[in-house]
Amino acid sequence: MPRVKLNSTLRAAVCVCAMSGCAPSLSQNPPREAKKEVPTAFGGTPGASKAASGADANAGMQVWSQFFTDPNLKQLIEGALANNQELNIRLQEIIVANTEVLARTGEYLPSLGVGVGAGLDRPGEWTTDGKADRATGVPDPKGDFKFGLFASWEIDIWKKLRNAAKAAQMRYLASIQGKNFLMTQIIAEIARSYYELMALDNQLEVLKGNIKIQQDALAVVRYEKEAARATQLAVQRFEAEVLKNQGRQFYLEQQIIEAENKINFLVGRYPQPVARNSASFNNPVPTVIQAGIPSQLLDNRPDVKQAEYELEAAKLDVNVAKKRFYPSLSIDAELGYESFNLKHLVTTPESLAANLAGNLVAPLLNRRAIKAQYFAANAEQLKAVYNYERALLQAFTEVANQVSMIDNLQKSYELESQQVDLLTQAIEVSNVLFQSARADYMEVLLTRRDALTSQMELIDTKLRQMQSVVNVYQALGGGWH
């Protein structure tokens, strides 16, 4: 009869566990896989056709120290990779993520500890324990002294704990990719700021040259006025133009200071002069950047890889949340010595004590908290899906835009160079016409003003060319290798 009762109890326990293991449906917010398909090329623009010339050719896979050849720029990048505070913060976050992996891994391994305990107990005289103790001569109060080993182990029958550890591992890998993505951003930002600093130097040089020319022209106009061949109005307009450009000079000098300090901040140092060779600013810019094929973005863009790892972690989180509806099995064991009298504590085998127990526990009623965690994990998984698709779409769009920009900026630079040449020639023509009284001072002023503007715009276009090359390198995921 007792065996029948035991079998009935076991069957009832199994039925309860089976009923409790049913997870709720996710039909109201169904999960789905991320779309990883990308077009076969970066669009049909001329620049794109030049860039996507081969699957093996990809500028993003080139080491940054080979992609950037300016020794001053390379020194700045090396300093930033060693001293940038934000990058060092990311390195500490990687360490934190790694410790989470260690913690999660330890949860599905058996734990073993050692303990010592002591206490006193005095049961009431009219209790069962009190009568028994007094009848057997147990001291009153009686002691409780023990020491030994204590072990516990939750057997991961559903791989719930292992999946939690794998999720932590995926987030650790994601944190590494996050650091790599920050490296690409820092390297690109330093390069863009460095080229901007060189452009400002060239604009300042052009402006100073124009101020010298305008001062010479002002002296000529004053001489013409003394000879009654020009008016005071002409002198004032020329003088006002000189003062305007002198004021603009201080504005450019302030921009140079701010650009230097921006670089210094990225490098992790206090404000100081930044070494550069601004004369190399006029060197030719590459018009063709090898962009490879779009599918390479899946492996080369750190932000895409980071989103992929976070997606894998979110999937594992859903699995872990689902397994919480299933029964859990744990084993507890104790082995040591226990006695009510200290002098008999280590008596063997009389004081040797052992305990072994197994527990099978499953949630049955009031599972709202577990359901909430399950639904939240599913929503987080869908968020990770959309985040991955957005990262991939953004990566493709950035490459397509920047590759096309290289081609268009090259065409624009060629036309603007012709404009600068023509306006430079027009300055000489206007001077001759003014001195022969065949052109008034306004024509001379406007010609000089247009020439200065065109020179400044040409430098801006050259800067955009150089920065677009950096942007393509960053968009392809370059810099972290």
C-alpha positions as a printed Julia matrix, in Angstrom:
481×3 Matrix{Float64}:
  0.0     0.0     0.0
  2.72    2.52    0.77
  4.28    1.77   -2.61
  0.99    2.57   -4.33
  0.79    5.86   -2.48
  4.37    6.7    -3.43
  3.78    5.94   -7.11
  0.61    8.02   -7.07
  2.52   10.92   -5.51
  5.25   10.73   -8.14
  2.7    10.62  -10.96
  0.92   13.63   -9.5
  4.2    15.52   -9.22
  5.06   14.75  -12.84
  1.62   15.9   -14.01
  1.95   19.15  -12.07
  5.4    19.78  -13.51
  4.15   19.08  -17.03
  1.24   21.47  -16.59
  3.46   24.17  -15.18
  5.94   23.82  -18.04
  3.53   25.23  -20.64
  4.77   28.66  -21.77
  2.23   31.28  -22.93
  1.81   32.07  -26.61
  3.65   34.94  -28.31
  1.06   35.31  -31.07
  0.26   38.9   -30.11
  3.88   39.93  -30.69
  5.36   37.12  -32.8
  9.17   36.91  -33.01
 10.94   36.81  -36.37
 14.39   36.51  -37.85
 16.38   39.54  -38.99
 16.69   40.3   -42.71
 20.35   40.02  -43.66
 20.04   40.34  -47.43
 21.79   43.35  -49.0
 21.99   44.54  -52.63
 24.83   43.19  -54.73
 26.33   46.65  -55.38
 26.38   50.12  -53.84
 24.0    51.7   -56.37
 24.35   52.79  -59.96
 26.21   56.07  -59.55
 29.49   56.57  -61.41
 31.41   56.74  -58.15
 29.85   53.53  -56.96
 30.74   51.69  -60.14
 34.35   52.78  -59.74
 34.48   51.78  -56.11
 32.89   48.34  -56.24
 35.53   46.88  -58.53
 36.13   43.58  -56.77
 35.17   41.41  -53.85
 38.74   41.14  -52.59
 39.47   44.88  -52.84
 38.09   46.68  -49.83
 39.69   49.78  -48.34
 37.93   49.12  -45.04
 40.09   46.05  -44.47
 43.27   48.09  -44.79
 45.17   48.88  -41.59
 44.8    52.54  -40.66
 48.56   53.07  -40.47
 48.74   52.12  -44.16
 45.65   54.03  -45.23
 46.86   57.31  -43.69
 50.37   58.21  -44.81
 50.88   61.62  -43.14
 53.36   60.99  -40.28
 51.9    63.79  -38.13
 48.4    62.37  -38.51
 49.6    58.85  -37.7
 51.24   60.11  -34.53
 47.99   61.78  -33.45
 45.99   58.6   -34.08
 48.48   56.52  -32.09
 48.16   58.94  -29.18
 44.36   58.82  -29.3
 44.23   55.01  -29.33
 46.4    55.01  -26.2
 45.0    57.96  -24.26
 41.43   58.7   -25.39
 39.27   58.64  -22.26
 36.11   57.36  -23.96
 38.02   54.5   -25.54
 39.52   53.57  -22.18
 36.03   53.63  -20.67
 34.94   51.11  -23.3
 37.87   48.88  -22.39
 36.66   48.83  -18.79
 33.14   47.98  -20.0
 34.63   44.98  -21.81
 36.17   43.82  -18.54
 32.81   44.22  -16.8
 31.12   42.16  -19.55
 33.75   39.46  -19.16
 33.13   39.22  -15.42
 29.43   38.74  -16.15
 30.36   35.76  -18.32
 32.37   34.28  -15.45
 29.48   34.82  -13.04
 26.94   33.19  -15.37
 29.24   30.25  -16.02
 29.56   29.6   -12.29
 25.79   29.35  -11.86
 25.5    25.95  -13.57
 28.51   24.45  -11.79
 28.29   22.77   -8.36
 29.18   24.97   -5.4
 31.13   23.69   -2.39
 31.69   25.51    0.88
 32.92   24.91    4.39
 31.11   26.11    7.51
 31.23   26.09   11.28
 28.21   26.51   13.54
 27.43   26.66   17.26
 24.27   27.26   19.28
 22.21   26.45   22.37
 18.69   25.03   22.52
 16.35   24.62   25.51
 13.0    23.05   24.61
 10.04   23.5    26.96
  9.57   20.93   29.71
  6.11   19.95   28.51
  7.13   19.44   24.9
  8.0    16.22   23.14
 11.63   17.26   22.67
 11.88   18.45   26.27
 10.52   15.19   27.74
 12.77   13.13   25.43
 15.89   15.14   26.27
 15.32   14.86   29.99
 14.57   11.14   29.75
 17.8    10.45   27.89
 20.0    12.71   30.04
 20.71   15.35   27.41
 22.15   18.51   28.99
 19.74   21.4    29.55
 20.27   23.61   27.64
 21.79   21.41   25.01
 24.48   22.56   22.62
 24.55   22.28   18.85
 28.09   22.27   17.47
 28.96   21.33   13.91
 31.42   21.87   11.08
 31.83   20.35    7.66
 31.33   20.7     3.92
 28.19   22.03    2.25
 27.42   21.48   -1.45
 24.6    22.54   -3.72
 24.0    22.06   -7.42
 21.15   23.12   -9.66
 21.2    20.58  -12.45
 20.73   22.46  -15.71
 18.37   19.94  -17.29
 16.84   22.49  -19.69
 20.11   24.34  -20.45
 18.58   27.46  -18.93
 21.73   28.42  -17.07
 24.01   27.54  -19.98
 21.96   29.71  -22.33
 22.17   32.58  -19.85
 25.96   32.16  -19.87
 25.97   32.11  -23.69
 23.9    35.31  -23.72
 26.49   36.94  -21.47
 29.19   35.71  -23.83
 27.39   37.31  -26.79
 27.17   40.62  -24.93
 30.85   40.39  -24.13
 31.61   39.99  -27.84
 29.21   42.87  -28.57
 31.12   45.09  -26.15
 34.34   44.32  -28.03
 32.69   45.31  -31.31
 31.4    48.46  -29.63
 34.98   49.32  -28.74
 36.06   48.61  -32.33
 33.29   50.86  -33.66
 34.45   53.64  -31.35
 37.97   53.18  -32.69
 36.75   53.73  -36.26
 34.9    56.86  -35.13
 37.88   58.31  -33.25
 40.33   57.62  -36.07
 38.0    59.16  -38.65
 37.22   62.17  -36.46
 40.92   62.89  -35.89
 41.61   62.62  -39.62
 38.69   64.91  -40.5
 39.75   67.46  -37.87
 43.37   67.28  -39.01
 42.39   67.99  -42.61
 40.1    70.78  -41.43
 43.04   72.32  -39.56
 45.18   72.15  -42.71
 42.37   73.75  -44.73
 42.08   76.61  -42.22
 45.83   77.18  -42.47
 45.55   77.44  -46.24
 42.55   79.76  -46.05
 44.42   81.97  -43.61
 47.38   82.08  -45.97
 45.13   82.99  -48.89
 43.39   85.66  -46.83
 46.68   87.22  -45.75
 47.83   87.3   -49.37
 44.61   89.03  -50.42
 44.92   91.55  -47.59
 48.44   92.42  -48.85
 47.12   92.86  -52.4
 44.19   94.97  -51.15
 46.52   97.17  -49.1
 48.61   97.75  -52.2
 45.44   98.58  -54.13
 44.4   100.99  -51.37
 47.72  102.79  -51.68
 47.17  103.08  -55.44
 43.65  104.49  -54.97
 44.96  107.07  -52.5
 47.59  108.09  -55.02
 44.87  108.29  -57.69
 42.81  110.54  -55.38
 45.73  112.88  -54.86
 46.04  113.06  -58.6
 42.3   113.8   -58.84
 41.71  110.6   -60.77
 39.66  108.93  -57.95
 37.23  110.07  -55.27
 37.23  109.83  -51.49
 34.39  107.31  -51.82
 36.69  104.94  -53.68
 39.33  105.29  -50.97
 36.78  104.55  -48.26
 35.39  101.49  -50.05
 38.89  100.03  -50.55
 39.82  100.78  -46.94
 36.59   99.18  -45.68
 37.36   96.03  -47.7
 40.8    95.82  -46.11
 39.35   96.19  -42.6
 36.69   93.55  -43.28
 39.27   90.97  -44.33
 41.56   91.87  -41.43
 38.65   91.13  -39.09
 38.02   87.86  -40.92
 41.63   86.92  -40.28
 41.07   86.86  -36.5
 37.97   84.71  -37.01
 40.05   82.13  -38.92
 42.75   82.21  -36.25
 40.1    81.42  -33.62
 38.83   78.53  -35.73
 42.38   77.18  -35.94
 42.71   77.27  -32.14
 39.39   75.44  -31.71
 40.34   72.82  -34.33
 43.66   72.21  -32.56
 41.98   71.85  -29.19
 39.4    69.45  -30.65
 42.24   67.22  -31.81
 44.0    67.57  -28.46
 40.83   66.48  -26.68
 40.51   63.4   -28.88
 44.16   62.56  -28.24
 43.56   62.95  -24.49
 45.9    65.85  -23.82
 45.65   69.49  -22.8
 45.63   72.32  -25.41
 48.9    72.63  -27.29
 50.03   73.28  -30.87
 49.34   70.45  -33.29
 52.17   69.52  -35.65
 51.09   69.43  -39.29
 52.35   70.01  -42.81
 49.68   72.25  -44.33
 51.57   72.5   -47.62
 50.64   68.87  -48.34
 46.97   69.88  -48.33
 47.16   70.49  -52.08
 48.35   66.97  -52.85
 46.05   64.98  -55.16
 43.15   63.16  -53.53
 42.37   59.56  -54.54
 39.35   59.53  -56.83
 38.78   55.77  -56.61
 38.29   53.97  -53.29
 37.85   50.21  -53.36
 34.57   49.53  -51.57
 34.33   45.8   -52.24
 30.89   44.18  -52.13
 28.05   45.1   -49.75
 27.97   41.69  -48.05
 31.41   42.43  -46.58
 29.73   44.99  -44.33
 28.3    42.07  -42.31
 31.79   41.16  -41.12
 33.72   44.42  -41.44
 31.4    46.99  -39.85
 31.81   46.78  -36.04
 28.39   48.32  -35.37
 26.72   45.67  -37.57
 28.62   42.9   -35.79
 27.72   44.43  -32.44
 24.04   44.46  -33.38
 24.33   40.83  -34.53
 25.82   39.7   -31.22
 23.18   41.63  -29.3
 20.51   39.92  -31.4
 21.94   36.48  -30.58
 21.99   37.4   -26.89
 18.36   38.53  -27.06
 17.33   35.21  -28.63
 19.03   33.33  -25.81
 17.29   35.57  -23.26
 13.92   34.51  -24.69
 14.95   30.87  -24.37
 16.03   31.42  -20.77
 12.77   33.2   -19.94
 10.77   30.35  -21.47
 12.65   27.7   -19.47
 11.62   29.41  -16.23
  8.19   27.84  -16.74
  9.79   24.39  -16.56
 10.61   22.56  -13.32
 14.08   22.99  -11.85
 16.05   20.24  -10.16
 18.54   20.99   -7.37
 20.63   18.77   -5.1
 21.88   19.78   -1.64
 24.4    17.78    0.4
 26.17   18.15    3.73
 29.02   16.12    5.24
 30.69   16.88    8.56
 30.64   16.46   12.32
 27.79   17.42   14.65
 27.35   16.96   18.42
 25.67   18.57   21.43
 28.93   18.23   23.36
 32.2    19.76   22.23
 34.35   16.92   23.57
 32.51   14.45   21.35
 32.47   16.7    18.25
 35.18   14.87   16.3
 34.34   11.39   17.55
 34.24    9.08   14.55
 31.95    7.64   13.4
 29.49    8.55   16.17
 29.49   12.32   15.43
 29.8    11.98   11.68
 26.7    13.41    9.97
 25.61   13.44    6.33
 22.64   14.82    4.45
 21.55   14.49    0.83
 18.37   16.0    -0.6
 16.94   16.61   -4.03
 14.27   19.17   -4.95
 12.12   19.34   -8.04
 10.27   22.66   -8.11
  8.03   24.12  -10.78
  5.89   27.27  -10.81
  2.18   26.5   -10.64
  0.16   29.5    -9.44
  0.73   33.27   -9.77
  3.16   33.08  -12.7
  2.64   36.71  -13.69
  6.22   37.71  -12.97
  7.57   34.88  -15.15
  5.13   35.74  -17.94
  6.11   39.39  -17.76
  9.79   38.47  -18.08
  9.0    36.18  -21.01
  7.02   38.82  -22.89
  9.64   41.47  -22.12
 12.43   39.21  -23.4
 10.5    38.62  -26.62
 10.01   42.38  -27.09
 13.72   42.94  -26.48
 14.47   40.32  -29.13
 12.32   42.16  -31.66
 14.05   45.4   -30.73
 17.36   43.7   -31.43
 16.04   42.52  -34.82
 15.06   46.05  -35.83
 18.31   47.47  -34.46
 20.33   44.99  -36.54
 18.36   45.77  -39.71
 18.75   49.5   -39.08
 22.52   49.16  -38.54
 22.88   47.2   -41.77
 20.74   49.67  -43.75
 22.63   52.63  -42.31
 25.99   51.05  -43.15
 24.97   50.4   -46.76
 23.54   53.92  -47.18
 26.64   55.59  -45.74
 28.95   53.74  -48.14
 26.72   54.46  -51.14
 26.53   58.18  -50.29
 30.24   58.66  -49.63
 31.41   56.68  -52.66
 29.17   58.76  -54.89
 30.38   61.96  -53.22
 34.01   61.28  -54.13
 33.17   61.29  -57.84
 30.94   64.37  -57.67
 33.39   66.38  -55.56
 36.17   65.64  -58.03
 34.08   67.1   -60.86
 33.17   70.1   -58.73
 36.81   70.7   -57.79
 37.89   70.72  -61.43
 35.28   73.35  -62.34
 36.05   75.5   -59.31
 39.76   75.39  -60.17
 38.93   76.83  -63.57
 36.85   79.53  -61.88
 39.77   80.49  -59.62
 42.1    80.73  -62.62
 39.7    82.96  -64.53
 39.07   85.28  -61.58
 42.81   85.53  -60.89
 43.3    86.68  -64.47
 40.34   89.05  -64.06
 42.11   90.79  -61.19
 44.98   91.8   -63.46
 42.58   92.91  -66.17
 40.54   95.02  -63.74
 43.71   96.71  -62.46
 44.76   97.68  -65.97
 41.28   98.93  -66.85
 41.03  100.94  -63.63
 44.39  102.61  -64.15
 43.38  103.51  -67.71
 40.01  104.83  -66.46
 38.09  102.23  -68.42
 36.68  100.55  -65.25
 35.49  102.05  -61.97
 36.64  101.06  -58.48
 33.55   98.91  -57.82
 34.47   96.57  -60.65
 37.93   96.2   -59.15
 36.51   95.58  -55.67
 33.93   93.05  -56.82
 36.51   91.2   -58.9
 38.87   90.9   -55.95
 36.02   89.88  -53.66
 34.85   87.18  -56.09
 38.39   85.9   -56.49
 38.87   85.6   -52.72
 35.52   83.85  -52.34
 36.35   81.38  -55.11
 39.73   80.6   -53.54
 38.11   79.96  -50.18
 35.43   77.77  -51.74
 38.05   75.8   -53.64
 39.82   75.02  -50.34
 36.47   74.02  -48.82
 35.83   71.65  -51.72
 39.3    70.16  -51.36
 38.6    69.67  -47.64
 35.32   67.91  -48.42
 37.21   65.68  -50.87
 39.73   64.63  -48.25
 37.05   64.14  -45.62
 34.91   62.09  -48.01
 37.82   59.66  -48.43
 37.97   59.37  -44.64
 34.19   58.93  -44.5
 34.3    56.07  -47.01
 37.04   54.39  -44.98
 34.95   54.74  -41.84
 31.74   53.63  -43.57
 33.49   50.46  -44.76
 34.48   49.72  -41.16
 38.12   50.69  -41.5
 40.37   51.49  -38.57
 39.81   48.7   -36.03
 41.81   45.92  -37.7
